[in-house]
């Protein structure tokens, strides 16, 4: 079974470890930026960093989509393996 509940801190930590860099923090959201070295494609992903509660599934799906994931469950497996 694929784990599909993560805190904002877990997601931000994994993304930072994979070339996403913090841009700014606005309220309870941290914005992370990724620039692809070959295509110059830029991705900016906001991650809610509120209390240690898990992020709702719909929000997690949106974050995965903004990161370029085509398969949500595969992205959740990747987050779980890299946290």
N, C-alpha and C positions, 0 to 999 in steps of 0.2 A: 504494500500500500504506500502510495506517495504521500509524504507529509506536505500539507498545503497551508500551514499556519506558521508565520514567522513574525518576529517583532521588527520594527523599523531599524533598530540597531543591528540586528542580524543581517538584514538586507543591505544596509549601508556598508557594513563591514565587508561583506562579500564583494560588493561592487567596487569599493575602494581597492581591494586586493586584485582587481582585474581592470585596472587603468581608468576607472571613473574617479574624477577628482572633485572634491567639494568646491562649489562656486560660492554659495551663500546660504545662510539660514534665515528664513523668514517665518516668524512665529514658531509653530511646531513642525515645520517642514524643512528638510535639508535638500538643497538642490545639488545634484551631482552631474558632472559634465564628462562626456567621452568624445574624443576626436579620433576618428579612424586614421591611422597613419598613411594608408595608401589611397583612400578615396576622399579624404578631407571631409567626410560626413560627420556632422556634429549631432550628438544626442544629449539632451538635458532631461534628467529624470528627477522629479520631486519625490521624496520619500518621507512619509509622516513619521516623526520622531517623538511622539507623545509618550505617555507612561509605557511601561513594559508590556502593555497589552498587545495581542496579536493583531495584525492588519487584516481587515475584512477581505474575503476572497476576491470580491470584485475589484478592490483597490490593488490587490496583489496581481491580478490579471492585467490591469492597466499598466502597472510598473513593468511587468514582463514584456508587454507589447511595446512600450516605449524603449525598452532595452534592445528590442529587435528579435525577441523570441517568437518563433512560429508555433511551438508546441508548449503550452502552459505547464503540463505535467513534467515534461523534460526539463523545463526551467526550474521547477520546484525541486526536482531531484538534484540539479546542478547546485542550487543554493544550499540544500541540505548537505551535500558532499563537501562544499567549500566553506562552510561557516566555521 
